Amino acid sequence: MAFDEKIEHYMLTYPHAEEPPLSTIKTPAQIEGIRKAGEINSMVLDSVAEMIGEGVSTQEIDDLVAKRTAELGGICACLGYQGYPKNVCTSIDDVVCHGIPDPKRILQSGDIVNVDCTTIVDILGMNSFMYILPWTTPAPLGIVLGCGITLLSILFAVLVLVVDFVVYYPFFKVYDKQKCEEEDEKGGYVKEEDEDVEVSSDVVNEKRVLVLCAGGGTSGLLANALAKGADEQGISIITAAGSYGAHYDMLKDYDLVVLAPQVANYYEDLKKDTDRIGIKCVACEGKKYIELTRNPQKALQFVFSILDGEE
């Protein structure tokens, strides 16, 4: 009987049941894997049957299952599943299922023992996911950890990263070019300049500069560069780094606010606030921002030019 006919027969027999998806059809390789897993599982249970008896601990059963499964080329499916700590379930008497092996649990005469053994076989030679990981785990790292840190899983993760880079890099370049063009067209953005500006201590001395980015990390780079440049010239300047969105109560305490590239699109909104309280603000494009974070003197000249009204 063809699969479609089986589905139709099933739905006629059980009209209120959910129709099985086509994914239930297994490939020849999957069927072979199921068959091999069943064979290994059967042989492991045969070994358990030979050793189980009065005076044996359930931990010894677990150790045997782990050893025999590995010898036969399988993987214990129980280990790590939903955090389960053992290779097999050993349920005794009134323990319905999922009894956890314990070296202190010794089998007694008359005990009824259910040994629940499940085996995974990987046709490709790479483990399937054996461990449940937090959803926040980065995908490449999750592949390696979830598959038990095997060599093939590491190679696969590297391959995925390389393929992703090759596929997406051209799109990143096009997007970066578009954003640079947009930055050049917008007002309030500092563009690249090669001329050095002489910094007047009268303008920047005792000034307070706040640098904002998305999370406070990138802004810290420029804030530190400004502090270093001022220290080298013996100028007293106060710098701080923060994240956009948490800055509203801080604005009144500063003379200049600098927007890092990640939040530069908020320039018009920020300018309304800074104009209202009488301070200055500027948005800096990506390439220029990187240059400023690497050159403390350039960073200081940049702040001077804004405060002195040259930008």
matplotlib code that plots the C-alpha trace (Angstrom):
import matplotlib.pyplot as plt

x = [0.0, 1.4, 2.0, -0.8, -3.2, -2.0, -2.7, -6.1, -6.9, -5.6, -7.8, -10.8, -10.1, -9.4, -11.4, -10.6, -6.8, -4.3, -3.1, 0.6, 3.0, 4.9, 8.1, 7.2, 8.5, 12.0, 14.8, 16.8, 19.7, 17.4, 15.8, 19.2, 20.2, 17.0, 17.8, 21.4, 20.3, 17.8, 20.5, 22.9, 20.2, 19.3, 22.9, 23.3, 20.2, 21.5, 24.6, 22.5, 20.5, 23.7, 25.0, 21.8, 20.9, 20.8, 23.6, 24.1, 23.7, 21.8, 24.9, 26.7, 24.0, 24.4, 28.2, 27.7, 25.2, 27.6, 30.6, 28.8, 27.0, 30.3, 32.0, 29.2, 29.4, 26.3, 25.5, 23.4, 20.3, 19.3, 22.5, 22.0, 18.5, 16.5, 19.4, 19.1, 22.4, 22.7, 23.0, 20.0, 16.8, 16.5, 13.0, 12.5, 9.1, 6.8, 9.0, 6.9, 9.7, 12.9, 14.5, 18.0, 20.9, 22.4, 25.4, 23.6, 20.5, 21.4, 19.0, 17.3, 15.8, 12.3, 12.9, 11.2, 13.6, 12.8, 16.0, 15.1, 17.9, 17.8, 20.5, 21.5, 23.4, 24.8, 25.3, 27.4, 29.7, 28.7, 26.7, 23.2, 22.3, 23.0, 22.6, 19.9, 21.6, 20.3, 18.6, 21.1, 24.0, 25.6, 24.7, 28.3, 29.1, 25.8, 26.6, 29.9, 28.7, 25.3, 27.1, 29.5, 32.5, 33.4, 35.9, 33.3, 31.0, 33.9, 34.7, 31.0, 30.7, 33.8, 32.3, 29.0, 30.9, 32.9, 29.8, 27.9, 30.8, 31.1, 27.3, 26.7, 29.9, 28.9, 25.6, 27.4, 29.7, 26.7, 24.9, 28.0, 28.4, 24.8, 25.1, 28.2, 26.5, 23.5, 25.9, 27.5, 24.2, 22.8, 23.5, 25.1, 27.6, 31.3, 33.1, 36.7, 39.2, 43.0, 43.8, 45.1, 43.4, 45.2, 43.3, 42.7, 42.6, 40.3, 37.6, 37.7, 39.0, 36.6, 34.1, 32.0, 31.5, 29.0, 29.5, 26.4, 26.1, 23.7, 25.0, 27.8, 30.7, 31.6, 31.1, 33.6, 36.4, 36.0, 35.4, 38.7, 40.5, 39.3, 40.5, 43.9, 44.3, 43.4, 45.8, 48.6, 48.1, 47.4, 43.8, 41.1, 38.1, 35.4, 34.3, 31.6, 30.2, 26.5, 23.8, 21.2, 17.8, 19.3, 20.7, 17.8, 18.4, 22.2, 22.1, 21.9, 25.2, 27.2, 28.3, 28.6, 26.9, 28.5, 26.5, 28.4, 27.6, 25.2, 22.8, 23.7, 20.2, 18.8, 20.6, 17.6, 15.7, 18.7, 19.3, 15.8, 16.6, 20.1, 18.9, 16.2, 18.7, 21.4, 24.2, 25.7, 25.5, 27.0, 26.8, 29.9, 30.2, 31.8, 35.2, 35.8, 34.7, 37.2, 40.0, 39.1, 39.1, 42.6, 44.1, 43.6, 44.9, 42.5, 39.7, 40.5, 40.7, 37.4, 35.8, 37.5, 36.1, 32.6, 32.7, 34.5, 31.7, 33.8, 31.6]
y = [0.0, 3.4, 6.0, 8.3, 5.3, 4.5, 8.0, 8.0, 4.6, 6.0, 9.1, 7.0, 4.7, 7.6, 10.6, 12.8, 12.2, 14.7, 13.8, 12.6, 14.9, 13.7, 14.0, 10.7, 9.1, 7.9, 7.8, 4.6, 6.0, 6.9, 3.4, 1.8, 4.0, 2.9, -0.7, -0.4, 1.5, -1.3, -4.0, -2.2, -1.6, -5.3, -6.4, -3.9, -5.3, -8.8, -7.8, -6.3, -9.5, -11.5, -9.3, -8.2, -9.9, -9.7, -7.6, -5.5, -1.7, 0.2, 2.3, -0.8, -1.3, 2.3, 1.8, -1.4, 0.3, 3.2, 0.8, -1.6, 1.2, 2.9, -0.4, -1.1, 2.3, 3.9, 6.8, 6.7, 8.8, 9.3, 11.0, 14.8, 14.7, 17.4, 17.4, 13.7, 12.7, 9.0, 6.7, 4.6, 4.5, 1.8, 1.7, -0.7, -2.0, 1.0, 3.4, 3.7, 5.1, 7.1, 5.7, 7.3, 4.8, 5.1, 3.3, 3.0, 1.3, -2.5, -5.0, -7.3, -10.8, -10.3, -6.8, -6.1, -4.0, -2.1, -1.1, 1.6, 1.8, 4.0, 4.2, 6.8, 5.8, 8.5, 7.4, 10.5, 9.9, 13.1, 13.0, 14.4, 16.9, 15.3, 18.2, 20.8, 24.3, 27.7, 29.5, 32.3, 30.0, 31.3, 29.0, 27.8, 27.2, 25.4, 23.0, 22.0, 21.8, 20.2, 17.4, 16.6, 18.5, 16.1, 16.8, 16.6, 19.0, 21.5, 21.3, 21.7, 24.8, 26.3, 25.4, 27.1, 30.3, 30.4, 29.8, 32.5, 35.0, 34.3, 34.6, 37.7, 39.8, 41.3, 42.4, 44.0, 45.9, 47.3, 48.2, 49.9, 51.9, 53.0, 54.1, 56.1, 57.9, 58.7, 60.0, 62.3, 63.8, 64.3, 67.5, 67.4, 64.7, 65.2, 64.4, 63.4, 66.2, 66.0, 69.4, 69.6, 72.1, 73.9, 73.2, 76.2, 75.3, 78.3, 76.6, 73.0, 73.4, 72.2, 71.2, 68.0, 65.7, 62.8, 60.1, 57.9, 54.6, 51.7, 49.9, 52.0, 50.0, 51.8, 55.2, 54.3, 54.1, 57.7, 58.9, 57.3, 58.7, 62.2, 61.8, 60.6, 63.4, 66.0, 64.5, 64.6, 68.4, 69.2, 70.2, 69.4, 67.9, 65.6, 62.7, 60.0, 57.2, 56.1, 54.4, 56.2, 56.0, 56.3, 59.8, 62.1, 63.0, 63.4, 66.0, 69.0, 68.1, 68.2, 70.8, 68.5, 65.2, 63.0, 60.3, 57.1, 55.7, 53.1, 55.8, 58.6, 58.3, 59.8, 63.1, 65.1, 63.9, 64.6, 68.1, 69.1, 68.2, 69.8, 73.0, 73.3, 73.2, 75.2, 72.6, 71.2, 67.8, 66.1, 62.7, 61.1, 58.7, 55.3, 55.8, 59.1, 57.7, 54.8, 57.3, 59.4, 56.5, 55.6, 59.1, 61.0, 64.2, 64.0, 63.3, 66.4, 68.5, 67.2, 68.3, 71.7, 72.3, 71.5, 73.6, 76.5, 76.5, 75.5, 72.4]
z = [0.0, -1.0, 1.7, 0.6, 0.7, 4.2, 5.3, 3.8, 5.5, 8.8, 8.6, 7.8, 10.7, 13.1, 11.8, 14.8, 14.6, 13.3, 9.8, 9.9, 8.0, 5.0, 7.1, 8.7, 5.5, 6.2, 3.7, 3.1, 5.1, 8.0, 7.9, 7.9, 10.9, 12.8, 12.1, 13.3, 16.4, 17.2, 16.7, 19.1, 21.6, 21.5, 22.1, 24.9, 26.7, 26.1, 28.0, 30.8, 31.1, 31.6, 34.5, 36.2, 39.5, 43.2, 44.7, 41.5, 41.8, 39.3, 38.7, 37.6, 35.0, 33.8, 33.5, 31.5, 29.1, 28.5, 27.9, 25.6, 23.6, 22.9, 22.0, 19.4, 17.9, 19.4, 21.6, 24.8, 23.9, 27.6, 28.6, 28.6, 27.3, 29.1, 31.6, 32.4, 34.1, 33.3, 30.3, 31.0, 33.2, 35.8, 37.3, 40.2, 41.4, 41.9, 40.0, 36.9, 34.6, 34.4, 37.5, 37.9, 38.4, 41.9, 43.3, 46.6, 45.0, 45.2, 43.6, 46.0, 45.4, 44.0, 42.6, 39.3, 37.2, 34.0, 32.1, 29.6, 27.1, 24.0, 21.3, 18.8, 15.6, 13.3, 9.8, 9.0, 11.9, 13.7, 16.8, 16.8, 19.5, 22.8, 25.2, 25.8, 25.6, 26.6, 23.6, 24.0, 23.0, 19.7, 16.9, 15.9, 19.6, 20.0, 17.2, 18.8, 22.4, 21.5, 19.6, 22.3, 21.0, 18.3, 15.5, 12.8, 14.6, 14.9, 11.2, 10.4, 12.5, 10.8, 7.4, 8.3, 9.3, 6.1, 3.9, 5.8, 5.3, 1.6, 1.1, 3.2, 2.7, -0.7, 0.9, 3.9, 1.5, -0.5, 2.7, 4.1, 0.9, 1.1, 4.7, 4.0, 1.2, 3.5, 6.2, 3.7, 2.7, 6.2, 8.2, 11.6, 10.6, 11.0, 7.8, 7.3, 7.4, 7.2, 8.6, 12.1, 14.4, 17.2, 20.4, 22.7, 26.4, 26.9, 24.8, 26.1, 29.6, 32.2, 29.5, 29.9, 26.9, 26.8, 24.1, 23.4, 21.5, 21.6, 24.7, 26.2, 24.9, 21.7, 23.3, 25.9, 23.2, 22.2, 25.8, 26.8, 23.8, 24.7, 28.3, 27.1, 24.6, 27.2, 29.8, 27.2, 26.7, 30.4, 29.7, 32.2, 30.4, 31.8, 29.5, 30.0, 28.0, 28.0, 26.0, 23.9, 25.7, 29.2, 28.6, 29.1, 32.7, 32.0, 29.2, 31.4, 33.0, 29.8, 27.2, 24.2, 23.2, 20.6, 18.9, 17.8, 14.4, 15.7, 17.0, 14.6, 13.0, 16.2, 15.6, 14.7, 17.8, 20.1, 18.6, 19.7, 23.3, 23.2, 21.6, 24.3, 27.1, 25.3, 24.6, 21.5, 19.8, 16.8, 15.0, 13.8, 10.8, 11.1, 9.5, 11.2, 14.6, 14.3, 13.5, 16.5, 18.9, 17.8, 17.9, 21.2, 19.7, 16.8, 19.2, 21.2, 18.1, 17.0, 20.3, 20.1, 16.6, 17.7, 20.9, 19.0, 16.5, 13.5, 12.6]

ax = plt.figure().add_subplot(projection="3d")
ax.plot(x, y, z, "-o")
ax.set_aspect("equal")
plt.show()
